């Protein structure tokens, strides 16, 4: 699962604004990697199998270990994010996520999603 790092909820101009902050997945989603977007090189077989196993572990966790159990209902290549070492993380509505990077001194990369 894509780790939730934090959230913020505040009222601005009489309207509730909410923000979720997730760990940044620097290699984007699986579909973009498979489509070789942004000049990417093809992944080797071992990396592909590792991604498949990681995604399967994430779905298994949701279905079997989470309390309460969660049915994802939208597993697809754009909802599987890859970190800097191509480790798969299952997410949802990740097409709405924006990746931000703070200055080099903080080394903090994160996604945010306005809900």
NORVEN-V348493 format. One line per field, one symbol per residue. ss: DSSP state (A for helix, B for strand, O for the rest). phi: phi as a letter, one per 40 degrees, with the letter a starting at -180 (. if undefined). psi: psi as a letter, one per 30 degrees, with the letter a starting at -180 (. if undefined). A space follows every 10 residues. Layout:
# NORVEN-V348493
ss = ???
phi = ???
psi = ???
This chain:
# NORVEN-V348493
ss = OOOBBBBBBB BBOOBBBBBB BBBOOOOOBA AAAAOOAAAO OOOOAAAAAA AAAAAAAAAA AAAAAOOOOO OOOOOOAAAB BBOOOOOBBB OOOAAAOBBB BOOOOOOOBB BBBBO
phi = .cccciaaba bbfgbcbbbb bbccbccgbc dccccfcfgc cccccccccc cccccccccc ddcbbcbccb bcgacaccbb cbccbfccbc bafccccbcb bcccccfbba bbbcb
psi = kkkjfalkkl kkhgkkkkkk klkkjfgble eeeefhlhgl lkkleeeeee eeeeeeeeee eeeefkjlkk jeghklffgj lkafghkkkk akhfffkkkl kllfffhjkl lkjk.
